[in-house]
Amino acid sequence: MKIQSLNFMLLPALIALSACHPAADEESAAPTATVQVQPVRSRDFEDRLTAYGSVEFAPAQTHAVIAQAESQVAEVWVSQGTQVRQGQNLLRLRPTEATRVDVDKARRDATAAATEAARIGRLFDKGLATNSELETAKANAASAAQLRDSLAARIGDGIVLRAPSAGIVDGLTAQPNDVVAAGTVIARVADASAARVRVGLEAEDAGRVPVGAAVQVAGLAPGAKTVASRIDDIDPRVDPQSRLASALVTLPKTAGLATGTGVRANIVMDMHRNALAVPRSAVLYEGDASYVYVAIAGQAHRRAVKTGLQDDTDIEITSGLHENEPVVVSGNYELDNGMTIQVASASSNPSPATGRKP
């Protein structure tokens, strides 16, 4: 009876003790995540538009070589890309048969008009012609002589076309024996140091890019030199082949980019100064919503945020955070709201953020 009574007395104590152990186990097993944090900071953000194009000669520093009369190309002494000095011989033209006829006719007409003016002059001296008739005859003679001299200067029995300036021969299209019409641009001589970039823009972007916007231009090769300039003009016409409008950028003479070089242009569309910024790894996403974890008193607190501009390292925060608040930048993918955290030193390696909570 005494043993049985003792068992009944011990039973409540054992039940109480057994009830205490699970709570202690749960408390000791509370999850703790090791994370890294960084304070929210302020910096400038640029809204950039990336476009691609190529280097071309600046038209303002390009001089055309033009056939002044219908001609046949007799000789070509240069080729595309030839460096020439001012006054250097480029091509020799000879008149076509039709032009030769015009030159001969102009000579005959000038001779006839001069003879007629002399005859009217003699009659005027004798009082047999009026002053008006004399002035008309002189004007006709002067006009005919001017046409004769013009044709002689433009082609005559043949003419050599020379470089109007020092530079590089560009756009040479004529070949020996080609017949070119009057007014045809046979070649251009461009200043080698005067170049510009033409980059393609989507039609909707052409209306957004401001003239004068800062732009960084670089060749497409890895490690290519970056050249700073500004947008000079927008050409809104859409190229039928590329279906793109264009932005034009004048390059400094020290750019060192040869014509025809493919380039990438980063155009600064807008600037947000002193904006709040966090590392890209700090921002997580759930559907269309973005959020971060803020470290407060050893716990991770989920905070909804709105984002703005971003670059390769940071994201602009437009609402939801204040400067210097500590946000979790690594290890945040495994967090829950209110979870206990341990902040690691910079040398520690917590699990990297994935950008989206599983």
C-alpha positions in Angstrom: 0.0 0.0 0.0 2.8 2.4 0.8 4.5 1.7 -2.6 1.3 2.3 -4.4 0.7 5.5 -2.6 4.2 6.7 -3.4 3.6 6.1 -7.1 0.5 8.2 -7.1 2.4 11.0 -5.4 5.3 10.9 -7.9 3.1 10.8 -11.0 2.0 14.5 -11.1 5.6 15.6 -10.6 6.8 13.5 -13.5 4.0 14.9 -15.7 5.0 18.4 -14.8 8.6 17.8 -15.6 7.8 16.2 -18.9 5.7 19.2 -19.9 8.7 21.5 -19.3 11.2 19.8 -21.6 9.5 20.6 -25.0 9.3 24.3 -24.3 13.0 24.4 -23.5 13.8 22.4 -26.6 11.8 24.8 -28.8 13.5 27.8 -27.3 16.9 26.4 -27.9 16.0 25.4 -31.5 14.7 29.0 -32.5 16.2 29.6 -36.0 19.0 32.2 -36.4 20.3 33.3 -39.8 23.8 34.7 -40.4 23.6 37.8 -42.7 25.6 40.8 -43.8 24.1 44.3 -43.7 25.0 47.6 -45.2 23.5 51.1 -44.4 21.2 52.8 -46.9 23.3 55.6 -48.5 22.7 58.5 -50.9 24.3 58.8 -54.4 23.5 60.1 -57.9 21.8 57.9 -60.4 21.8 58.3 -64.2 19.0 57.1 -66.4 20.9 55.9 -69.4 19.9 54.8 -72.9 22.3 52.5 -74.7 22.4 52.8 -78.5 24.7 51.5 -81.2 26.1 53.1 -84.4 29.3 53.9 -86.2 31.8 56.7 -86.8 31.5 58.9 -90.0 33.1 62.0 -91.3 31.6 65.3 -90.1 29.8 66.8 -93.1 30.8 70.4 -92.0 34.5 69.4 -92.6 33.9 67.5 -95.8 34.5 69.1 -99.2 32.9 67.9 -102.4 34.7 67.4 -105.7 32.1 68.1 -108.4 32.1 67.7 -112.2 31.1 71.1 -113.6 30.1 69.8 -117.0 29.2 66.5 -118.6 32.5 64.8 -118.7 34.3 61.5 -119.2 36.8 60.3 -116.6 40.2 60.0 -118.3 42.4 59.2 -115.3 42.0 58.6 -111.5 45.1 59.1 -109.4 43.8 58.4 -105.9 41.6 55.7 -104.3 39.1 55.6 -101.4 40.9 56.4 -98.2 43.9 58.1 -99.7 45.5 60.8 -97.6 45.9 63.9 -99.8 47.3 67.4 -99.4 45.4 70.6 -100.5 45.8 71.1 -104.3 46.9 67.5 -105.0 45.7 66.1 -108.3 42.8 63.7 -108.0 41.3 63.0 -111.4 41.5 64.2 -115.0 38.3 64.8 -117.0 37.8 65.2 -120.7 34.7 66.6 -122.4 32.1 64.3 -123.8 31.2 64.8 -127.4 28.1 66.7 -126.4 30.1 69.0 -124.1 32.7 69.5 -126.8 29.9 70.7 -129.1 28.7 73.1 -126.4 32.2 74.4 -125.9 32.7 75.0 -129.7 29.3 76.6 -130.0 30.1 79.0 -127.1 33.3 80.0 -128.7 31.6 80.7 -132.0 28.8 82.6 -130.3 31.2 84.7 -128.4 33.1 85.6 -131.6 29.9 86.4 -133.4 28.6 88.6 -130.6 31.9 90.5 -130.3 31.8 91.1 -134.1 28.2 92.3 -133.9 29.0 94.6 -131.0 31.9 96.1 -133.0 29.7 96.6 -136.1 27.0 98.4 -134.0 29.7 100.5 -132.5 30.8 101.7 -135.9 27.2 102.5 -136.9 26.7 104.4 -133.6 29.8 106.5 -134.4 28.2 107.5 -137.7 24.9 108.2 -136.1 23.2 105.2 -137.7 22.6 103.2 -134.5 21.0 104.3 -131.2 22.6 104.2 -127.8 20.2 101.5 -126.8 21.2 99.3 -129.7 24.8 99.7 -128.8 24.3 98.8 -125.1 22.3 95.7 -126.1 25.0 94.5 -128.5 27.7 95.1 -125.8 25.6 93.2 -123.2 25.1 90.2 -125.6 28.8 90.1 -126.4 29.7 90.1 -122.7 27.2 87.4 -121.9 28.5 85.2 -124.8 32.1 85.7 -123.7 31.2 84.8 -120.1 29.6 81.6 -121.2 32.6 80.7 -123.4 35.0 81.4 -120.5 32.8 79.5 -118.0 32.8 76.4 -120.2 36.5 76.7 -120.8 37.1 76.9 -117.1 34.8 74.0 -116.3 36.0 71.6 -118.9 37.6 73.1 -122.0 39.6 70.5 -123.8 40.1 68.7 -120.4 40.5 69.6 -116.8 42.3 68.2 -113.7 40.3 68.2 -110.5 42.4 68.9 -107.4 41.8 68.4 -103.6 40.0 71.4 -102.2 41.6 70.8 -98.8 43.9 68.4 -97.0 42.3 65.2 -95.8 41.1 61.7 -96.7 39.4 60.8 -100.0 35.9 59.6 -99.2 33.0 58.6 -101.4 35.1 58.1 -104.6 32.7 56.6 -107.1 34.2 57.5 -110.5 36.3 55.1 -112.5 38.2 55.7 -115.8 35.9 56.0 -118.8 32.8 56.7 -116.7 30.6 59.5 -118.0 29.4 61.8 -115.3 26.7 64.5 -115.6 27.2 68.1 -114.7 26.8 68.6 -110.9 27.8 65.0 -110.0 29.8 64.7 -106.8 32.8 62.5 -107.9 34.5 62.4 -104.6 34.8 64.0 -101.2 37.8 65.1 -99.2 37.2 64.9 -95.5 39.2 66.3 -92.5 40.5 63.1 -90.9 40.3 64.7 -87.4 36.7 65.8 -87.7 34.4 62.9 -87.1 31.0 62.3 -85.7 29.0 59.3 -84.5 25.6 58.4 -85.9 23.7 56.0 -83.5 20.4 54.4 -84.1 17.4 55.1 -81.9 14.0 53.5 -81.7 11.4 56.0 -83.1 9.8 56.4 -79.6 13.2 57.1 -78.1 14.1 59.8 -80.6 11.5 62.0 -79.1 12.8 61.5 -75.6 16.5 62.1 -76.2 17.3 65.8 -75.4 19.8 67.7 -77.6 22.8 68.5 -75.5 22.5 65.3 -73.4 25.8 63.9 -72.1 26.9 60.7 -73.8 29.8 58.3 -73.4 31.0 56.7 -76.7 33.3 53.7 -76.9 34.3 51.1 -79.5 32.9 47.6 -79.3 36.2 45.9 -78.6 36.8 44.9 -75.0 38.6 47.6 -73.0 38.0 50.3 -75.7 38.6 53.9 -74.8 35.5 55.9 -73.7 35.0 59.3 -75.1 32.8 61.9 -73.5 30.7 64.2 -75.7 27.1 65.5 -76.1 24.2 64.9 -78.4 24.4 67.5 -81.2 21.2 66.8 -83.1 18.4 64.3 -83.5 17.5 63.0 -87.0 13.9 61.8 -86.6 13.8 60.2 -90.1 13.4 56.5 -89.9 15.9 54.5 -92.0 13.8 52.0 -94.2 16.4 49.3 -93.6 17.2 49.6 -89.9 13.9 51.1 -89.0 15.7 53.4 -86.7 16.0 57.2 -86.3 19.4 58.7 -85.4 21.3 60.8 -82.8 24.4 62.6 -84.0 27.4 63.1 -81.8 30.5 65.2 -82.7 33.7 63.6 -81.5 36.7 65.5 -80.2 39.8 65.4 -82.3 41.5 63.3 -79.7 38.9 60.6 -79.9 41.1 58.3 -82.0 38.1 56.4 -83.5 38.5 55.7 -87.3 35.5 56.2 -89.6 33.5 53.1 -90.0 34.2 51.9 -86.4 31.2 50.4 -84.6 30.5 52.1 -81.3 28.3 51.9 -78.2 26.8 55.1 -76.9 25.4 55.5 -73.4 23.2 58.5 -73.4 22.3 60.2 -70.1 18.5 60.8 -70.3 18.0 62.0 -66.7 19.9 62.4 -63.4 18.6 61.7 -59.9 20.9 63.4 -57.5 21.3 62.4 -53.8 18.9 59.5 -54.2 18.7 56.7 -51.7 20.6 53.6 -52.8 21.0 50.0 -51.7 23.0 47.1 -53.3 21.1 45.2 -55.9 21.4 42.1 -53.7 19.3 43.8 -50.9 16.1 44.0 -52.9 13.9 40.9 -53.1 10.8 40.4 -55.2 7.4 38.8 -54.8 5.4 39.1 -57.9 5.5 42.8 -58.8 6.2 43.9 -55.3 9.8 44.6 -54.0 11.0 44.5 -50.5 14.1 44.4 -48.2 14.9 43.2 -44.8 16.0 45.8 -42.2 18.1 44.7 -39.3 16.6 46.0 -36.0 17.6 44.8 -32.6 18.9 41.5 -33.8 15.8 40.7 -35.9 15.1 40.9 -39.7 12.0 43.1 -40.4 10.5 42.9 -43.9 9.9 46.3 -45.4 8.1 47.0 -48.7 10.0 49.5 -50.9 9.5 51.2 -54.2 12.5 51.3 -56.6 13.7 53.7 -59.3 16.8 53.8 -61.4 19.4 51.1 -61.2 22.9 50.2 -62.5 25.2 47.3 -62.2 25.7 47.7 -58.5 22.9 49.6 -56.9 19.1 50.2 -57.0 17.5 53.5 -56.2 14.9 53.4 -53.4 12.2 56.0 -53.9 10.1 55.1 -50.8 10.2 52.7 -47.8 13.6 53.4 -46.4 15.7 56.1 -44.7 19.3 56.9 -45.1 21.7 54.9 -42.8 19.1 52.2 -42.0 20.9 48.8 -42.0 19.5 46.5 -44.7 20.4 42.9 -45.2 22.5 42.4 -48.4 23.5 38.8 -48.1 21.7 35.8 -46.6 18.4 37.5 -47.0 16.8 34.8 -49.2 16.4 32.5 -46.2 14.8 35.1 -43.9 11.2 35.5 -42.6 9.7 38.6 -41.0 10.9 38.9 -37.4 13.5 36.2 -37.7 16.5 36.3 -35.3 19.7 37.2 -37.2 23.4 37.3 -36.5 25.3 39.9 -38.4 28.5 38.5 -39.9 31.7 40.4 -40.3 32.7 41.5 -43.8 35.1 38.5 -44.1 32.3 36.0 -43.4 30.5 34.3 -46.2 26.8 33.9 -45.6 24.7 32.4 -48.4 24.4 34.9 -51.3 21.0 36.5 -52.0 19.1 35.2 -55.0 17.0 38.3 -55.5 13.7 36.4 -54.8 12.5 34.7 -51.7 11.6 31.0 -52.3 
